[in-house]
Amino acid sequence: MAHVEHLDHPHDTPAGEAHPSSDHGQQHPLGIYFKIWALLFVLSTASYLVDYFHFQGLLRWSLIIIFMLLKAGLIVAVFMHMVWERLALVYPIVVPPLLLLVLLGIGALEADYTYLTRGIFFAPATEQKAPAAH
């Protein structure tokens, strides 16, 4: 059996062993959580005001999506502690959703192009020009 020494002082840890207080993980000041909570409240209020002031069309949806992404980013960064993690852990979590958004954007552009050009190539027979008679 290994002999365990009694350590009277926290700095008396044997070489190679972790400090006893490091077992509990990082501690962050509560103030940052309250500030982020207040910012989330402000962003939620702004999102509600988009409907209250009856914004319509592209402006409405752009504002709603911007506020939604800001809130989601704050929650992931602070409350899920991603802002304090190593990049090796952050990249696998952040990059796939960003890649998905890029691919969805490309698909939306392609769908719009396809929708607009199908009227040219697949026009009803009544709208097609008759061949010129010689």
Backbone as CSV, one residue per row, in Angstrom:
resi,resn,N_x,N_y,N_z,CA_x,CA_y,CA_z,C_x,C_y,C_z
1,MET,0.820,-1.175,0.000,0.000,0.000,0.000,0.869,1.246,0.000
2,ALA,0.375,2.263,-0.695,1.119,3.522,-0.762,0.894,4.302,0.516
3,HIS,1.935,4.952,0.955,1.848,5.759,2.159,1.377,7.165,1.781
4,VAL,0.323,7.649,2.420,-0.209,8.984,2.164,0.233,9.882,3.295
5,GLU,0.921,10.945,2.931,1.398,11.879,3.936,0.297,12.858,4.296
6,HIS,0.311,13.279,5.546,-0.637,14.292,5.993,-0.060,15.657,5.639
7,LEU,-0.846,16.454,4.919,-0.386,17.773,4.485,-1.083,18.840,5.317
8,ASP,-0.283,19.568,6.087,-0.857,20.603,6.950,-1.099,21.917,6.214
9,HIS,-0.351,22.180,5.171,-0.440,23.445,4.470,-0.757,23.157,3.008
10,PRO,-1.631,23.957,2.358,-1.990,23.672,0.969,-0.813,23.710,0.013
11,HIS,0.240,24.435,0.339,1.402,24.511,-0.551,2.345,23.327,-0.368
12,ASP,2.015,22.414,0.534,2.860,21.257,0.801,2.503,20.062,-0.067
13,THR,1.924,20.274,-1.243,1.549,19.151,-2.099,2.788,18.533,-2.705
14,PRO,2.851,17.217,-2.766,3.997,16.559,-3.389,4.069,16.888,-4.871
15,ALA,5.241,16.791,-5.432,5.443,17.107,-6.849,4.599,16.190,-7.717
16,GLY,3.986,16.747,-8.748,3.193,15.952,-9.682,1.725,15.842,-9.313
17,GLU,1.346,16.250,-8.117,-0.058,16.180,-7.728,-0.709,17.545,-7.908
18,ALA,-1.986,17.520,-8.238,-2.715,18.770,-8.442,-2.985,19.435,-7.102
19,HIS,-3.099,20.727,-7.147,-3.450,21.488,-5.959,-4.871,21.120,-5.552
20,PRO,-5.155,20.948,-4.258,-6.485,20.512,-3.845,-7.617,21.419,-4.307
21,SER,-7.379,22.733,-4.381,-8.457,23.634,-4.784,-8.710,23.589,-6.287
22,SER,-7.806,22.988,-7.074,-7.997,22.936,-8.521,-8.980,21.843,-8.924
23,ASP,-9.405,21.014,-7.983,-10.361,19.949,-8.295,-11.766,20.484,-8.540
24,HIS,-12.041,21.695,-8.092,-13.392,22.228,-8.174,-13.680,22.985,-9.451
25,GLY,-12.717,23.188,-10.334,-12.930,23.895,-11.591,-12.804,25.392,-11.427
26,GLN,-13.037,26.079,-12.541,-12.925,27.535,-12.546,-14.121,28.168,-11.852
27,GLN,-13.870,29.249,-11.177,-14.936,30.033,-10.577,-14.947,31.398,-11.257
28,HIS,-16.103,31.817,-11.724,-16.241,33.105,-12.389,-17.071,34.016,-11.497
29,PRO,-16.786,35.304,-11.538,-17.565,36.225,-10.701,-19.031,36.228,-11.118
30,LEU,-19.919,36.329,-10.148,-21.349,36.313,-10.432,-21.788,37.534,-11.226
31,GLY,-21.039,38.620,-11.121,-21.410,39.848,-11.824,-21.544,39.656,-13.321
32,ILE,-20.679,38.835,-13.917,-20.759,38.626,-15.364,-22.058,37.914,-15.744
33,TYR,-22.500,36.992,-14.891,-23.754,36.287,-15.176,-24.946,37.237,-15.083
34,PHE,-24.923,38.128,-14.111,-26.018,39.097,-13.986,-26.018,40.086,-15.144
35,LYS,-24.838,40.485,-15.608,-24.757,41.400,-16.749,-25.277,40.730,-18.023
36,ILE,-24.912,39.472,-18.233,-25.398,38.753,-19.409,-26.891,38.525,-19.306
37,TRP,-27.379,38.221,-18.116,-28.816,38.050,-17.918,-29.554,39.352,-18.258
38,ALA,-29.028,40.484,-17.822,-29.647,41.779,-18.131,-29.604,42.052,-19.635
39,LEU,-28.484,41.723,-20.274,-28.374,41.917,-21.722,-29.360,41.018,-22.471
40,LEU,-29.539,39.788,-21.999,-30.538,38.898,-22.606,-31.942,39.464,-22.438
41,PHE,-32.209,40.069,-21.297,-33.499,40.697,-21.059,-33.715,41.865,-22.027
42,VAL,-32.674,42.674,-22.247,-32.768,43.804,-23.180,-32.999,43.296,-24.606
43,LEU,-32.269,42.263,-25.017,-32.441,41.710,-26.368,-33.826,41.097,-26.544
44,SER,-34.342,40.442,-25.506,-35.697,39.882,-25.583,-36.739,40.993,-25.684
45,THR,-36.516,42.073,-24.956,-37.426,43.224,-25.037,-37.383,43.832,-26.435
46,ALA,-36.196,43.964,-27.000,-36.066,44.503,-28.354,-36.755,43.586,-29.370
47,SER,-36.645,42.284,-29.169,-37.315,41.335,-30.054,-38.836,41.480,-29.955
48,TYR,-39.328,41.708,-28.743,-40.761,41.929,-28.556,-41.189,43.244,-29.204
49,LEU,-40.353,44.266,-29.113,-40.700,45.570,-29.679,-40.793,45.535,-31.203
50,VAL,-40.121,44.590,-31.843,-40.240,44.433,-33.293,-41.704,44.165,-33.658
51,ASP,-42.362,43.310,-32.887,-43.783,43.046,-33.138,-44.666,44.189,-32.646
52,TYR,-44.297,44.808,-31.532,-45.106,45.882,-30.967,-45.200,47.071,-31.922
53,PHE,-44.085,47.390,-32.603,-44.084,48.515,-33.533,-44.479,48.109,-34.949
54,HIS,-44.926,46.881,-35.123,-45.468,46.368,-36.391,-44.489,46.499,-37.562
55,PHE,-43.213,46.167,-37.314,-42.285,46.105,-38.436,-42.719,44.977,-39.351
56,GLN,-42.558,45.163,-40.649,-43.007,44.163,-41.615,-41.887,43.824,-42.590
57,GLY,-42.045,42.703,-43.247,-41.165,42.318,-44.343,-39.774,41.899,-43.903
58,LEU,-38.822,42.242,-44.740,-37.443,41.827,-44.531,-36.847,42.432,-43.257
59,LEU,-37.199,43.673,-42.936,-36.695,44.317,-41.725,-37.118,43.530,-40.492
60,ARG,-38.383,43.130,-40.442,-38.906,42.384,-39.289,-38.139,41.088,-39.086
61,TRP,-38.021,40.304,-40.139,-37.373,38.998,-40.019,-35.880,39.135,-39.779
62,SER,-35.261,40.149,-40.354,-33.834,40.368,-40.108,-33.581,40.704,-38.643
63,LEU,-34.385,41.600,-38.084,-34.219,41.964,-36.673,-34.475,40.774,-35.755
64,ILE,-35.511,40.005,-36.024,-35.819,38.844,-35.181,-34.672,37.843,-35.216
65,ILE,-34.133,37.575,-36.394,-33.044,36.599,-36.506,-31.764,37.135,-35.865
66,ILE,-31.486,38.421,-36.022,-30.295,39.007,-35.392,-30.391,38.905,-33.874
67,PHE,-31.551,39.277,-33.309,-31.715,39.189,-31.857,-31.637,37.741,-31.385
68,MET,-32.213,36.817,-32.156,-32.179,35.403,-31.795,-30.738,34.889,-31.775
69,LEU,-29.949,35.218,-32.801,-28.567,34.751,-32.861,-27.706,35.378,-31.761
70,LEU,-27.942,36.647,-31.455,-27.203,37.287,-30.363,-27.505,36.618,-29.026
71,LYS,-28.778,36.342,-28.772,-29.138,35.685,-27.514,-28.554,34.279,-27.442
72,ALA,-28.663,33.528,-28.520,-28.113,32.168,-28.524,-26.603,32.200,-28.337
73,GLY,-25.924,33.139,-28.981,-24.478,33.252,-28.837,-24.064,33.590,-27.418
74,LEU,-24.785,34.505,-26.774,-24.468,34.848,-25.384,-24.684,33.661,-24.453
75,ILE,-25.770,32.941,-24.665,-26.055,31.784,-23.807,-24.978,30.725,-23.961
76,VAL,-24.604,30.428,-25.205,-23.571,29.412,-25.443,-22.224,29.887,-24.902
77,ALA,-21.883,31.137,-25.132,-20.571,31.647,-24.732,-20.412,31.712,-23.219
78,VAL,-21.394,32.247,-22.517,-21.217,32.499,-21.087,-21.816,31.396,-20.223
79,PHE,-23.093,31.086,-20.420,-23.739,30.131,-19.531,-23.292,28.691,-19.793
80,MET,-22.829,28.394,-21.003,-22.283,27.072,-21.280,-20.754,27.095,-21.216
81,HIS,-20.174,28.206,-20.759,-18.746,28.370,-20.496,-17.854,28.173,-21.721
82,MET,-18.392,28.392,-22.923,-17.581,28.204,-24.119,-16.524,29.298,-24.278
83,VAL,-16.762,30.464,-23.743,-15.806,31.559,-23.880,-14.510,31.254,-23.116
84,TRP,-14.576,30.373,-22.127,-13.406,30.041,-21.332,-12.783,28.702,-21.730
85,GLU,-13.324,28.038,-22.741,-12.816,26.729,-23.147,-11.676,26.864,-24.154
86,ARG,-10.974,25.769,-24.349,-9.905,25.728,-25.341,-10.507,25.737,-26.739
87,LEU,-9.757,26.227,-27.711,-10.245,26.281,-29.092,-10.511,24.889,-29.651
88,ALA,-9.778,23.889,-29.176,-9.992,22.520,-29.650,-11.388,22.024,-29.283
89,LEU,-11.988,22.572,-28.252,-13.349,22.199,-27.877,-14.375,23.137,-28.504
90,VAL,-13.995,24.386,-28.699,-14.933,25.379,-29.245,-15.195,25.126,-30.729
91,TYR,-14.152,24.858,-31.509,-14.314,24.681,-32.955,-15.297,23.583,-33.333
92,PRO,-15.238,22.403,-32.741,-16.212,21.367,-33.133,-17.657,21.719,-32.791
93,ILE,-17.857,22.644,-31.874,-19.222,23.022,-31.498,-19.709,24.214,-32.314
94,VAL,-18.833,25.149,-32.640,-19.236,26.385,-33.320,-19.194,26.262,-34.846
95,VAL,-18.202,25.586,-35.386,-18.019,25.548,-36.837,-19.160,24.825,-37.573
96,PRO,-19.636,23.651,-37.128,-20.722,22.995,-37.881,-21.990,23.837,-38.042
97,PRO,-22.503,24.519,-36.989,-23.671,25.375,-37.234,-23.390,26.521,-38.203
98,LEU,-22.182,27.092,-38.134,-21.837,28.161,-39.083,-21.783,27.622,-40.504
99,LEU,-21.203,26.448,-40.682,-21.160,25.814,-41.995,-22.572,25.512,-42.493
100,LEU,-23.426,25.057,-41.598,-24.813,24.784,-41.966,-25.523,26.054,-42.426
101,LEU,-25.278,27.171,-41.739,-25.882,28.443,-42.154,-25.387,28.867,-43.532
102,VAL,-24.111,28.676,-43.799,-23.567,29.013,-45.121,-24.218,28.147,-46.197
103,LEU,-24.318,26.852,-45.941,-24.929,25.951,-46.922,-26.414,26.266,-47.128
104,LEU,-27.123,26.625,-46.060,-28.529,27.022,-46.202,-28.651,28.300,-47.022
105,GLY,-27.735,29.235,-46.814,-27.730,30.466,-47.606,-27.492,30.192,-49.075
106,ILE,-26.531,29.321,-49.368,-26.266,28.950,-50.760,-27.489,28.267,-51.364
107,GLY,-28.116,27.377,-50.592,-29.328,26.703,-51.079,-30.467,27.673,-51.328
108,ALA,-30.608,28.671,-50.461,-31.664,29.670,-50.657,-31.419,30.493,-51.916
109,LEU,-30.162,30.862,-52.154,-29.848,31.606,-53.375,-30.118,30.759,-54.614
110,GLU,-29.728,29.497,-54.568,-29.955,28.600,-55.701,-31.454,28.376,-55.925
111,ALA,-32.208,28.246,-54.852,-33.650,28.047,-54.988,-34.310,29.274,-55.611
112,ASP,-33.870,30.453,-55.206,-34.417,31.685,-55.770,-34.095,31.779,-57.260
113,TYR,-32.870,31.453,-57.621,-32.473,31.475,-59.028,-33.296,30.464,-59.832
114,THR,-33.464,29.263,-59.289,-34.243,28.230,-59.974,-35.697,28.660,-60.133
115,TYR,-36.262,29.252,-59.090,-37.652,29.699,-59.143,-37.833,30.788,-60.203
116,LEU,-36.885,31.713,-60.268,-37.019,32.818,-61.221,-36.787,32.377,-62.669
117,THR,-35.918,31.400,-62.890,-35.625,30.990,-64.268,-36.578,29.925,-64.803
118,ARG,-37.347,29.284,-63.939,-38.240,28.257,-64.466,-39.365,28.858,-65.303
119,GLY,-39.700,30.108,-65.054,-40.707,30.775,-65.867,-40.240,30.983,-67.298
120,ILE,-38.946,31.099,-67.473,-38.390,31.286,-68.819,-38.396,29.978,-69.592
121,PHE,-37.952,28.910,-68.959,-37.775,27.637,-69.659,-39.010,26.748,-69.647
122,PHE,-39.896,26.950,-68.686,-41.077,26.090,-68.585,-42.370,26.895,-68.684
123,ALA,-42.383,27.873,-69.547,-43.579,28.689,-69.740,-44.665,27.825,-70.390
124,PRO,-45.931,28.079,-70.081,-47.021,27.320,-70.705,-46.993,27.484,-72.235
125,ALA,-47.516,26.517,-72.922,-47.493,26.495,-74.376,-48.184,27.702,-74.983
126,THR,-49.201,28.236,-74.323,-49.932,29.392,-74.850,-49.077,30.656,-74.826
127,GLU,-48.084,30.702,-73.935,-47.246,31.883,-73.839,-46.002,31.792,-74.710
128,GLN,-45.682,30.600,-75.224,-44.488,30.436,-76.036,-44.717,31.044,-77.408
129,LYS,-43.661,31.600,-77.969,-43.761,32.212,-79.288,-43.900,31.128,-80.333
130,ALA,-44.762,31.406,-81.301,-44.905,30.471,-82.431,-43.730,30.652,-83.371
131,PRO,-43.253,29.556,-83.988,-42.135,29.687,-84.924,-42.526,30.593,-86.083
132,ALA,-41.577,31.366,-86.530,-41.831,32.288,-87.641,-42.038,31.513,-88.921
133,ALA,-43.096,31.879,-89.700,-43.401,31.209,-90.989,-42.551,31.821,-92.079
134,HIS,-42.070,30.968,-93.023,-41.230,31.457,-94.119,-42.047,31.641,-95.325
